[in-house]
Amino acid sequence: MFKLTSLNLNGIRSAASKGVEAWLAKAKPDCICVQEVKAQAEDVQGRFDHIAGLKGHFHFAQKKGYSGVAAYSRHEPSDVVVGFGSAEFDAEGRYIELRFDTPARRFSIISAYFPSGSSGEERQQAKFRFLDEFEPYLARLKAEREFVLCGDVNIAHKEQDLKNWRSNRKNSGFLPQERAWMTRLLDEHRIVDVYRHLRPDTTDESYTWWSNRGQAYANNVGWRLDYHLATPGIGQLARTESIYKQEKFSDHAPITVQYELTL
């Protein structure tokens, strides 16, 4: 079994201070994709370039203290792709792809961090531009290789994916255009939402993010924003899922899927 985890750290130094490294040492994933590293190369070197026996590969944002993604792997990739070729969004550190190619399979693990539009209309429009660019990129990638994309997608797809869906219909993360994008990705491009493939009917159990306002976490007023999105062949290899909530490393919870897969 191949154990793959995704977690938005909301700052790698912050998550480390809350025990994420000790948890990873116990959980023993084969790979963890992380988002919102909020660090630069000099912050990582000699401190976070390896975690729990896993080697890190990074895409840092140009802006300090902002965004950034990484993928930590127990296996050495055959290639690493940094960015997806976007003039606008590659500067924000949103995409790292580890390729594991053999004669039998061309396979990638991707850590991606989709923009949030919650801070205002300017960033919402940037989010729409990201989605417009990223959809054809994923379609081209799917035509070339198998993959699983792990990350903070910043979209709750359906009503069962957030607690207060009625009051959030006009808010970023649950806008009709965003939800339609996700539907198109799953239905037209035949990408598998792995968690929903394994757990089609869950509601409150499925949340991976909670606002820091009020008592959202204590009352489980959450959203499902973190995904494993896989090509069909890989999605069919998913066997178990878990969302870890016994400790809180950030405002997101780690989501882990075990795949019947050998690299």
NULO-134439 format. One record per residue: x, y, z of N, C-alpha, C in turn. Coordinates in nm, 2 decimals, padded with zeros to 4 digits. Example, Ala and Ser with C-alpha at 12.3 -4.5 7.8 and 13.67 -1.06 7.14 Angstrom:
      n_u      n_v      n_w     ca_u     ca_v     ca_w      c_u      c_v      c_w
    01.32   -00.57    00.78    01.23   -00.45    00.78    01.32   -00.33    00.78
    01.28   -00.22    00.71    01.37   -00.11    00.71    01.29    00.00    00.79
This chain:
      n_u      n_v      n_w     ca_u     ca_v     ca_w      c_u      c_v      c_w
    00.08   -00.12    00.00    00.00    00.00    00.00    00.09    00.12    00.00
    00.04    00.23   -00.07    00.11    00.35   -00.08    00.03    00.46   -00.01
    00.09    00.52    00.10    00.02    00.61    00.19    00.05    00.75    00.15
   -00.05    00.83    00.11   -00.03    00.96    00.06   -00.12    01.06    00.14
   -00.06    01.16    00.19   -00.12    01.26    00.28   -00.12    01.40    00.21
   -00.22    01.48    00.24   -00.22    01.62    00.20   -00.26    01.71    00.32
   -00.19    01.82    00.34   -00.21    01.91    00.45   -00.17    02.05    00.41
   -00.27    02.14    00.43   -00.23    02.29    00.43   -00.17    02.32    00.57
   -00.05    02.36    00.57    00.02    02.39    00.69   -00.01    02.52    00.76
   -00.05    02.62    00.67   -00.07    02.75    00.72    00.06    02.80    00.79
    00.17    02.77    00.72    00.30    02.81    00.77    00.38    02.69    00.83
    00.49    02.65    00.76    00.56    02.53    00.80    00.62    02.55    00.94
    00.67    02.67    00.97    00.72    02.69    01.11    00.62    02.68    01.21
    00.50    02.74    01.18    00.39    02.73    01.28    00.34    02.59    01.30
    00.33    02.51    01.19    00.28    02.37    01.21    00.39    02.29    01.28
    00.52    02.32    01.26    00.62    02.25    01.33    00.61    02.27    01.48
    00.58    02.40    01.52    00.57    02.43    01.66    00.45    02.36    01.73
    00.35    02.31    01.64    00.24    02.24    01.69    00.24    02.09    01.68
    00.36    02.04    01.64    00.39    01.90    01.65    00.37    01.82    01.52
    00.36    01.88    01.41    00.34    01.81    01.29    00.45    01.71    01.25
    00.57    01.74    01.29    00.68    01.65    01.25    00.67    01.52    01.33
    00.64    01.53    01.46    00.62    01.41    01.55    00.51    01.33    01.50
    00.40    01.39    01.45    00.28    01.31    01.40    00.32    01.24    01.27
    00.40    01.31    01.18    00.44    01.24    01.06    00.53    01.12    01.09
    00.62    01.14    01.19    00.70    01.03    01.22    00.63    00.91    01.27
    00.51    00.93    01.33    00.42    00.82    01.37    00.34    00.77    01.26
    00.28    00.86    01.18    00.19    00.82    01.07    00.26    00.75    00.96
    00.38    00.79    00.93    00.47    00.72    00.83    00.40    00.72    00.69
    00.37    00.83    00.64    00.32    00.83    00.50    00.44    00.81    00.40
    00.41    00.76    00.29    00.52    00.75    00.18    00.54    00.88    00.12
    00.44    00.97    00.12    00.46    01.10    00.06    00.35    01.19    00.13
    00.39    01.32    00.15    00.30    01.42    00.20    00.31    01.54    00.12
    00.20    01.58    00.06    00.19    01.71   -00.01    00.14    01.82    00.08
    00.22    01.93    00.09    00.18    02.04    00.18    00.16    02.17    00.10
    00.08    02.25    00.16    00.05    02.38    00.10    00.06    02.49    00.20
    00.08    02.61    00.15    00.10    02.73    00.24    00.22    02.71    00.33
    00.33    02.68    00.27    00.46    02.67    00.34    00.50    02.80    00.41
    00.47    02.91    00.34    00.50    03.04    00.39    00.65    03.06    00.43
    00.74    03.01    00.34    00.88    03.02    00.37    00.96    03.03    00.24
    01.08    03.06    00.26    01.17    03.07    00.14    01.28    02.96    00.15
    01.36    02.95    00.05    01.46    02.84    00.05    01.56    02.85    00.17
    01.60    02.97    00.21    01.69    02.99    00.32    01.62    02.95    00.45
    01.49    02.96    00.46    01.42    02.91    00.58    01.42    02.76    00.60
    01.41    02.70    00.48    01.39    02.55    00.48    01.52    02.48    00.49
    01.63    02.53    00.43    01.76    02.46    00.42    01.81    02.43    00.56
    01.84    02.30    00.58    01.90    02.25    00.70    01.80    02.23    00.82
    01.67    02.27    00.79    01.57    02.26    00.89    01.45    02.18    00.84
    01.39    02.21    00.73    01.27    02.15    00.68    01.29    02.08    00.54
    01.42    02.07    00.50    01.44    02.00    00.37    01.41    01.85    00.38
    01.42    01.79    00.50    01.38    01.66    00.52    01.29    01.66    00.65
    01.18    01.58    00.64    01.09    01.56    00.76    01.05    01.42    00.77
    01.07    01.36    00.88    01.03    01.22    00.91    01.08    01.12    00.81
    01.20    01.14    00.77    01.27    01.05    00.67    01.22    01.08    00.53
    01.15    01.18    00.50    01.10    01.22    00.36    01.18    01.34    00.31
    01.21    01.33    00.19    01.29    01.44    00.12    01.19    01.54    00.06
    01.21    01.67    00.09    01.12    01.77    00.04    01.16    01.83   -00.10
    01.06    01.86   -00.18    01.08    01.93   -00.31    00.98    02.05   -00.30
    01.03    02.17   -00.34    00.95    02.29   -00.31    00.93    02.38   -00.43
    00.82    02.45   -00.42    00.79    02.57   -00.51    00.76    02.68   -00.42
    00.85    02.77   -00.40    00.83    02.89   -00.32    00.77    03.00   -00.39
    00.69    03.08   -00.32    00.64    03.21   -00.38    00.75    03.31   -00.38
    00.74    03.40   -00.48    00.84    03.51   -00.48    00.82    03.61   -00.36
    00.69    03.62   -00.32    00.66    03.71   -00.21    00.69    03.64   -00.08
    00.76    03.70    00.01    00.80    03.63    00.14    00.68    03.61    00.23
    00.68    03.50    00.30    00.57    03.47    00.39    00.44    03.44    00.33
    00.44    03.40    00.20    00.31    03.38    00.13    00.31    03.25    00.05
    00.20    03.18    00.06    00.18    03.06   -00.03    00.29    02.96   -00.02
    00.33    02.90   -00.13    00.43    02.80   -00.14    00.38    02.66   -00.11
    00.43    02.57   -00.19    00.39    02.43   -00.18    00.52    02.34   -00.18
    00.50    02.22   -00.13    00.61    02.12   -00.12    00.55    01.98   -00.13
    00.63    01.89   -00.17    00.60    01.74   -00.17    00.72    01.67   -00.11
    00.69    01.60    00.00    00.79    01.52    00.07    00.77    01.37    00.03
    00.88    01.31   -00.01    00.86    01.17   -00.06    00.97    01.08    00.00
    00.93    00.96    00.02    01.02    00.85    00.06    01.09    00.80   -00.06
    01.04    00.81   -00.17    01.09    00.76   -00.30    01.15    00.88   -00.38
    01.26    00.85   -00.45    01.32    00.96   -00.53    01.25    00.97   -00.66
    01.20    01.08   -00.70    01.13    01.10   -00.82    01.23    01.09   -00.94
    01.18    01.05   -01.06    01.26    01.06   -01.18    01.27    01.20   -01.23
    01.18    01.29   -01.20    01.18    01.43   -01.24    01.09    01.51   -01.15
    01.12    01.64   -01.14    01.04    01.73   -01.06    01.01    01.85   -01.14
    00.88    01.88   -01.15    00.83    01.99   -01.23    00.78    02.10   -01.13
    00.84    02.22   -01.14    00.81    02.33   -01.06    00.72    02.43   -01.13
    00.60    02.45   -01.09    00.51    02.54   -01.17    00.44    02.47   -01.28
    00.33    02.53   -01.33    00.26    02.47   -01.44    00.26    02.56   -01.56
    00.35    02.65   -01.57    00.37    02.73   -01.69    00.28    02.85   -01.69
    00.24    02.90   -01.58    00.16    03.02   -01.57    00.24    03.14   -01.54
    00.24    03.24   -01.62    00.31    03.37   -01.59    00.27    03.43   -01.46
    00.14    03.43   -01.44    00.08    03.49   -01.32    00.10    03.41   -01.20
    00.06    03.28   -01.20    00.05    03.20   -01.08    00.17    03.13   -01.04
    00.26    03.10   -01.13    00.39    03.04   -01.09    00.47    03.12   -00.99
    00.45    03.26   -01.01    00.52    03.35   -00.91    00.47    03.33   -00.77
    00.35    03.27   -00.76    00.29    03.26   -00.63    00.32    03.13   -00.56
    00.39    03.04   -00.62    00.43    02.91   -00.56    00.32    02.82   -00.53
    00.25    02.77   -00.64    00.12    02.70   -00.62    00.13    02.56   -00.68
    00.24    02.51   -00.73    00.24    02.38   -00.80    00.38    02.31   -00.80
    00.38    02.19   -00.75    00.50    02.11   -00.75    00.46    01.97   -00.79
    00.52    01.91   -00.89    00.49    01.78   -00.94    00.61    01.68   -00.93
    00.59    01.57   -00.86    00.70    01.47   -00.86    00.66    01.36   -00.96
    00.75    01.33   -01.05    00.72    01.23   -01.15    00.80    01.10   -01.12
    00.73    00.99   -01.13    00.78    00.86   -01.10    00.75    00.77   -01.22
    00.85    00.77   -01.32    00.83    00.71   -01.44    00.90    00.58   -01.45
    00.84    00.47   -01.50    00.90    00.34   -01.52    00.85    00.30   -01.66
    00.91    00.19   -01.71    00.86    00.14   -01.84    00.71    00.10   -01.84
    00.66    00.07   -01.72    00.52    00.03   -01.71    00.42    00.14   -01.68
    00.47    00.26   -01.63    00.38    00.36   -01.58    00.44    00.50   -01.58
    00.37    00.60   -01.63    00.41    00.74   -01.62    00.31    00.80   -01.52
    00.37    00.83   -01.40    00.28    00.86   -01.28    00.34    00.99   -01.21
    00.25    01.08   -01.17    00.29    01.20   -01.10    00.21    01.21   -00.97
    00.27    01.27   -00.87    00.21    01.32   -00.75    00.22    01.47   -00.75
    00.11    01.54   -00.74    00.11    01.69   -00.75    00.07    01.75   -00.61
    00.14    01.85   -00.57    00.09    01.93   -00.46    00.05    02.06   -00.51
   -00.07    02.10   -00.49   -00.13    02.23   -00.55   -00.20    02.31   -00.45
   -00.19    02.44   -00.46   -00.26    02.53   -00.37   -00.34    02.63   -00.46
   -00.47    02.61   -00.46   -00.56    02.70   -00.54   -00.57    02.83   -00.47
   -00.58    02.94   -00.54   -00.60    03.07   -00.48   -00.74    03.08   -00.40
   -00.74    03.16   -00.30   -00.86    03.19   -00.22   -00.91    03.32   -00.27
   -01.04    03.33   -00.28   -01.10    03.46   -00.32   -01.17    03.53   -00.21
   -01.15    03.48   -00.08   -01.22    03.53    00.03   -01.18    03.67    00.07
   -01.07    03.72    00.03   -01.02    03.85    00.08   -01.08    03.97    00.00
   -01.15    03.94   -00.11   -01.21    04.05   -00.19   -01.22    04.01   -00.34
   -01.29    04.10   -00.41   -01.32    04.08   -00.55   -01.19    04.06   -00.64
   -01.09    04.14   -00.60   -00.97    04.13   -00.68   -00.91    03.99   -00.68
   -00.90    03.93   -00.56   -00.85    03.79   -00.55   -00.95    03.69   -00.60
   -01.08    03.72   -00.60   -01.18    03.63   -00.66   -01.16    03.62   -00.81
   -01.13    03.73   -00.87   -01.11    03.73   -01.01   -00.98    03.66   -01.05
   -00.88    03.67   -00.96   -00.75    03.60   -00.98   -00.78    03.45   -00.97
   -00.87    03.41   -00.88   -00.90    03.27   -00.86   -00.97    03.22   -00.99
   -01.06    03.30   -01.04   -01.12    03.25   -01.17   -01.02    03.24   -01.28
   -00.92    03.33   -01.29   -00.82    03.32   -01.39   -00.74    03.20   -01.37
   -00.71    03.16   -01.25   -00.63    03.04   -01.22   -00.71    02.92   -01.27
   -00.84    02.91   -01.23   -00.92    02.80   -01.28   -00.92    02.79   -01.43
   -00.93    02.90   -01.50   -00.94    02.90   -01.64   -00.81    02.85   -01.70
   -00.70    02.88   -01.64   -00.57    02.83   -01.69   -00.54    02.69   -01.65
   -00.59    02.65   -01.53   -00.55    02.52   -01.48   -00.63    02.41   -01.54
   -00.75    02.43   -01.57   -00.83    02.32   -01.63   -00.77    02.26   -01.76
   -00.74    02.35   -01.86   -00.68    02.29   -01.98   -00.54    02.22   -01.95
   -00.47    02.28   -01.85   -00.34    02.22   -01.82   -00.36    02.07   -01.76
   -00.45    02.06   -01.67   -00.48    01.92   -01.62   -00.53    01.83   -01.73
   -00.61    01.88   -01.82   -00.66    01.80   -01.93   -00.54    01.75   -02.02
   -00.45    01.84   -02.05   -00.33    01.79   -02.12   -00.25    01.69   -02.05
   -00.23    01.72   -01.92   -00.15    01.63   -01.84   -00.21    01.49   -01.83
   -00.35    01.48   -01.82   -00.42    01.36   -01.81   -00.40    01.28   -01.94
   -00.39    01.35   -02.05   -00.37    01.28   -02.18   -00.23    01.21   -02.19
   -00.14    01.26   -02.10    00.00    01.21   -02.11    00.04    01.12   -02.00
   -00.03    01.12   -01.89    00.02    01.04   -01.77   -00.09    01.03   -01.67
   -00.07    00.93   -01.58   -00.16    00.92   -01.46   -00.11    01.01   -01.35
   -00.20    01.06   -01.27   -00.16    01.14   -01.16   -00.26    01.14   -01.05
   -00.21    01.18   -00.93   -00.30    01.22   -00.82   -00.26    01.36   -00.77
   -00.35    01.45   -00.78   -00.33    01.59   -00.73   -00.38    01.60   -00.59
   -00.29    01.64   -00.50   -00.33    01.66   -00.36   -00.33    01.81   -00.33
   -00.42    01.86   -00.26   -00.41    02.00   -00.23   -00.53    02.07   -00.17
   -00.51    02.19   -00.13   -00.61    02.28   -00.09   -00.67    02.35   -00.21
   -00.79    02.30   -00.25   -00.85    02.35   -00.38   -00.94    02.47   -00.35
   -00.97    02.50   -00.22   -01.05    02.62   -00.19   -01.18    02.62   -00.25
   -01.24    02.50   -00.28   -01.38    02.49   -00.33   -01.45    02.38   -00.26
   -01.56    02.41   -00.20   -01.65    02.30   -00.15   -01.74    02.27   -00.26
   -01.74    02.14   -00.31   -01.81    02.11   -00.43   -01.96    02.11   -00.42
   -02.01    02.04   -00.32   -02.15    02.02   -00.30   -02.20    02.06   -00.16
   -02.33    02.06   -00.15   -02.39    02.10   -00.02   -02.34    02.02    00.09
   -02.31    01.89    00.07   -02.27    01.80    00.18   -02.13    01.84    00.22
   -02.06    01.93    00.15   -01.92    01.95    00.17   -01.89    02.07    00.26
   -02.00    02.13    00.32   -01.98    02.24    00.42   -02.10    02.25    00.51
   -02.08    02.29    00.63   -02.19    02.29    00.72   -02.30    02.39    00.69
   -02.27    02.52    00.67   -02.37    02.62    00.64   -02.37    02.66    00.49
   -02.42    02.56    00.41   -02.42    02.58    00.27   -02.52    02.69    00.23
   -02.63    02.70    00.29   -02.73    02.80    00.25   -02.68    02.94    00.26
   -02.61    02.97    00.37   -02.57    03.11    00.39   -02.44    03.14    00.32
   -02.38    03.04    00.25   -02.25    03.06    00.18   -02.26    03.05    00.03
   -02.38    03.06   -00.02   -02.40    03.04   -00.16   -02.34    03.16   -00.24
   -02.32    03.27   -00.18   -02.27    03.39   -00.25   -02.12    03.42   -00.20
   -02.06    03.32   -00.13   -01.93    03.34   -00.07   -01.83    03.26   -00.15
   -01.70    03.32   -00.16   -01.60    03.25   -00.23   -01.57    03.11   -00.16
   -01.55    03.01   -00.25   -01.54    02.87   -00.21   -01.66    02.79   -00.23
   -01.78    02.86   -00.25   -01.90    02.79   -00.27   -01.99    02.86   -00.38
   -01.92    02.94   -00.46   -01.99    03.01   -00.57   -02.03    02.92   -00.68
   -02.14    02.95   -00.75   -02.18    02.86   -00.85   -02.08    02.83   -00.96
   -02.00    02.94   -01.00   -01.90    02.92   -01.10   -01.79    02.82   -01.05
   -01.75    02.83   -00.93   -01.65    02.75   -00.87   -01.69    02.60   -00.87
   -01.82    02.58   -00.82   -01.87    02.45   -00.81   -01.89    02.39   -00.95
   -01.93    02.47   -01.05   -01.94    02.42   -01.18   -01.81    02.38   -01.24
   -01.70    02.45   -01.21   -01.57    02.41   -01.25   -01.53    02.27   -01.20
   -01.56    02.25   -01.07   -01.53    02.12   -01.01   -01.61    02.01   -01.08
   -01.74    02.04   -01.10   -01.83    01.94   -01.17   -01.77    01.91   -01.31
   -01.73    02.01   -01.38   -01.67    01.99   -01.51   -01.55    01.90   -01.51
   -01.46    01.93   -01.41   -01.34    01.85   -01.39   -01.37    01.71   -01.37
   -01.47    01.68   -01.28   -01.50    01.54   -01.25   -01.58    01.47   -01.36
   -01.67    01.54   -01.42   -01.76    01.47   -01.51   -01.71    01.47   -01.66
   -01.67    01.59   -01.70   -01.62    01.60   -01.84   -01.48    01.55   -01.86
   -01.39    01.58   -01.76   -01.25    01.54   -01.77   -01.23    01.41   -01.70
   -01.33    01.35   -01.64   -01.32    01.22   -01.58   -01.20    01.21   -01.48
   -01.20    01.31   -01.39   -01.10    01.31   -01.28   -01.18    01.26   -01.16
   -01.12    01.18   -01.08   -01.19    01.11   -00.96   -01.16    01.19   -00.83
   -01.27    01.23   -00.77   -01.26    01.29   -00.63   -01.25    01.17   -00.54
   -01.13    01.14   -00.50   -01.10    01.01   -00.43   -01.17    00.99   -00.30
   -01.18    01.10   -00.22   -01.25    01.09   -00.10   -01.40    01.05   -00.12
   -01.46    01.12   -00.22   -01.60    01.09   -00.25   -01.62    00.96   -00.31
   -01.52    00.91   -00.39   -01.53    00.77   -00.44   -01.53    00.67   -00.33
   -01.46    00.70   -00.22   -01.46    00.60   -00.11   -01.57    00.63   -00.01
   -01.61    00.76    00.01   -01.71    00.79    00.11   -01.81    00.89    00.05
   -01.90    00.83   -00.04   -01.99    00.92   -00.11   -02.09    01.00   -00.03
   -02.13    00.95    00.09   -02.24    01.01    00.16   -02.21    01.09    00.28
   -02.08    01.10    00.32   -02.05    01.16    00.45   -02.07    01.31    00.44
   -02.10    01.38    00.55   -02.12    01.52    00.56   -02.02    01.58    00.66
   -02.07    01.58    00.79   -01.98    01.64    00.90   -01.85    01.57    00.91
   -01.83    01.44    00.88   -01.71    01.38    00.89   -01.60    01.42    00.78
   -01.65    01.48    00.68   -01.57    01.51    00.56   -01.49    01.64    00.57
   -01.52    01.72    00.66   -01.46    01.86    00.66   -01.31    01.85    00.69
   -01.24    01.94    00.62   -01.09    01.95    00.64   -01.05    02.09    00.68
   -01.14    02.19    00.68   -01.10    02.33    00.72   -01.21    02.39    00.80
   -01.16    02.47    00.90   -01.25    02.54    00.99   -01.20    02.68    01.01
   -01.29    02.78    01.01   -01.25    02.92    01.03   -01.20    02.93    01.17
   -01.11    03.02    01.19   -01.06    03.06    01.32   -01.15    03.15    01.40
   -01.26    03.19    01.34   -01.35    03.28    01.40   -01.45    03.19    01.49
   -01.49    03.25    01.60   -01.59    03.19    01.69   -01.54    03.05    01.73
   -01.64    02.96    01.74   -01.61    02.82    01.78   -01.63    02.72    01.67
   -01.58    02.76    01.55   -01.61    02.68    01.43   -01.55    02.54    01.45
   -01.43    02.53    01.49   -01.36    02.40    01.51   -01.43    02.32    01.62
   -01.46    02.38    01.73   -01.52    02.31    01.84   -01.66    02.26    01.80
   -01.73    02.33    01.72   -01.87    02.30    01.68   -01.87    02.23    01.54
   -01.75    02.20    01.49   -01.74    02.13    01.36   -01.82    02.20    01.25
   -01.81    02.34    01.25   -01.87    02.42    01.14   -01.76    02.43    01.03
   -01.75    02.33    00.95   -01.63    02.32    00.86   -01.67    02.32    00.71
   -01.56    02.30    00.63   -01.57    02.29    00.49   -01.48    02.18    00.44
   -01.51    02.11    00.34   -01.42    02.02    00.27   -01.35    02.09    00.16
   -01.23    02.13    00.18   -01.15    02.21    00.09   -01.03    02.14    00.03
   -00.99    02.03    00.10   -00.87    01.95    00.07   -00.90    01.82    00.00
   -00.84    01.80   -00.11   -00.88    01.69   -00.20   -00.76    01.60   -00.24
   -00.79    01.48   -00.28   -00.71    01.39   -00.37   -00.79    01.39   -00.50
   -00.73    01.43   -00.61   -00.80    01.43   -00.74   -00.71    01.35   -00.83
   -00.76    01.23   -00.88   -00.68    01.14   -00.95   -00.74    01.10   -01.09
   -00.65    01.06   -01.17   -00.69    01.00   -01.30   -00.76    00.87   -01.27
   -00.85    00.82   -01.36   -00.94    00.71   -01.32   -00.86    00.58   -01.28
   -00.75    00.55   -01.35   -00.68    00.43   -01.31   -00.62    00.43   -01.17
   -00.57    00.55   -01.13   -00.52    00.57   -00.99   -00.64    00.58   -00.89
   -00.74    00.65   -00.93   -00.85    00.65   -00.84   -00.91    00.52   -00.80
   -00.91    00.43   -00.89   -00.96    00.29   -00.87   -00.87    00.21   -00.77
   -00.75    00.26   -00.75   -00.66    00.19   -00.66   -00.67    00.24   -00.52
   -00.75    00.34   -00.49   -00.77    00.39   -00.36   -00.85    00.29   -00.27
   -00.79    00.27   -00.15   -00.86    00.17   -00.07   -00.91    00.22    00.06
   -00.84    00.31    00.13   -00.89    00.37    00.26   -00.86    00.52    00.26
   -00.94    00.59    00.34   -00.92    00.73    00.36   -00.93    00.76    00.51
   -00.87    00.87    00.55   -00.88    00.92    00.69   -00.85    01.06    00.69
   -00.92    01.13    00.78   -00.90    01.28    00.81   -00.86    01.29    00.96
   -00.74    01.33    00.98   -00.69    01.33    01.12   -00.73    01.45    01.20
   -00.80    01.44    01.31   -00.85    01.55    01.38   -00.81    01.55    01.53
   -00.73    01.45    01.57   -00.70    01.43    01.71   -00.60    01.54    01.76
   -00.52    01.60    01.66   -00.44    01.71    01.69   -00.46    01.82    01.59
   -00.43    01.94    01.62   -00.46    02.05    01.53   -00.32    02.12    01.50
   -00.28    02.10    01.37   -00.15    02.16    01.33   -00.17    02.29    01.26
   -00.29    02.31    01.20   -00.32    02.44    01.13   -00.47    02.45    01.13
   -00.52    02.54    01.05   -00.67    02.55    01.04   -00.73    02.44    00.94
   -00.64    02.36    00.89   -00.68    02.24    00.80   -00.64    02.11    00.88
   -00.71    02.01    00.84   -00.67    01.87    00.89   -00.61    01.79    00.78
   -00.51    01.70    00.81   -00.45    01.62    00.71   -00.55    01.51    00.66
   -00.55    01.50    00.53   -00.63    01.39    00.47   -00.54    01.29    00.40
   -00.55    01.16    00.44   -00.47    01.05    00.39   -00.55    00.95    00.32
   -00.49    00.91    00.21   -00.55    00.80    00.13   -00.44    00.69    00.11
   -00.48    00.57    00.12   -00.39    00.46    00.09   -00.43    00.40   -00.04
   -00.33    00.38   -00.13   -00.35    00.33   -00.26   -00.28    00.20   -00.28
   -00.34    00.11   -00.35   -00.28   -00.02   -00.38   -00.19    00.00   -00.50
   -00.07    00.06   -00.47    00.02    00.11   -00.57    00.16    00.09   -00.52
    00.25    00.06   -00.62    00.39    00.05   -00.59    00.47    00.14   -00.68
    00.55    00.22   -00.63    00.63    00.31   -00.71    00.76    00.24   -00.76
